[in-house]
Amino acid sequence: MLLTQNSPLQEIPLAGGQIRLLIKRDDLLHPFVSGNKMRKMKYNLREMRRRGQSKILTFGGAFSNHIAAVAAAGRAENFATVGIIRGERPAGLNPTLRFAEECGMQLRYISRSAYRRKEESDFLESLQKEHGDFYLLPEGGTNCFALQGCAEIIEEIKAEIIPDYYCVCCGTGGTIAGMIQGAEGKSEILGFSALKGDFLEKEVEKLLQNCGKKSYTNWSINSDFHCGGYAEFTPELIDFINKFKAEYGIALDPIYTGKMFFGIFSLLEKGYFEKGSTVVAVHTGGLQGVAGFNERFGNIIEV
Ligand SMILES: Cc1ncc(COP(=O)(O)O)c(C=O)c1O
């Protein structure tokens, strides 16, 4: 049964011993519905059932962790899934899309311009005509139910330790928005953006507001470690991910968690975290994407 576990906190030994670094291992929640995907889906699945629905329709790119997770959840929990994929169907399916199909997800490919209309009501109505009644899950699984699930990451951590800093990586900002609620203005929450640009803080504020949640001043988004932008990377990032796995036995993905830990370790070196403080970093999963990444770039991440 999905959505029942509590993930462990694992301490990473750091040289010098002045800072404690612990990892909230949400990547271990489920092999395919891992990390923040599980958190975001928890209350959405409840809501879908409450409404008596049995099909999820959602959106994502060709390598999307979210698409893989929804497909896997549908197979595990016996509901139908439709994935609206940005761009043309590739001649050979990548591991993410292959997996989604194997899970029984119906994939539909639309142009990038059509994809940009994914929140417009007439576009959604046309999807309804085509696919019948469905529960709509936005791109990345981010909505108010997702925030509720992500707040529980913090509740679980707080039951064990109250850290000085929480760290998390950010795409749509849904995960950090939920965590901000959970932390209620205490401890500092540091988001690491996987994307270029400084729009995320506004997005997070908007999410909090739309969901009727309070905002606080104890969080910020660091945009210094996107390594060139979404899904871009540098040799230093890949080297870091491989060394991290060799040293601590924990796999990271190159799109999200690799960039966050790369950022955390750079900040540690610069003395950003106050001496004597405890940092808890959330491992949000995303490891399904490594196979597709390696397929494209020649096995540069050691698995
Ligand atoms: C593995 C992983 N971590 C973090 C994120 C970012 O989460 P959010 O979109 O809620 O900011 C994502 C993507 O959505 C992801 O797939």
The ligand as a Gaussian input file, in Angstrom:
#p B3LYP/6-31G(d) Opt

LIG

0 1
 C       13.317000      14.918000      -7.530000
 C       12.705000      16.255000      -7.443000
 N       13.071000      17.076000      -6.448000
 C       12.568000      18.311000      -6.344000
 C       11.650000      18.789000      -7.242000
 C       11.143000      20.183000      -7.101000
 O        9.929000      20.187000      -6.460000
 P        8.928000      21.413000      -6.631000
 O        8.461000      21.356000      -8.059000
 O        7.848000      21.115000      -5.685000
 O        9.668000      22.640000      -6.333000
 C       11.216000      17.956000      -8.287000
 C       10.256000      18.393000      -9.290000
 O        9.299000      18.739000      -9.403000
 C       11.757000      16.655000      -8.397000
 O       11.386000      15.830000      -9.375000

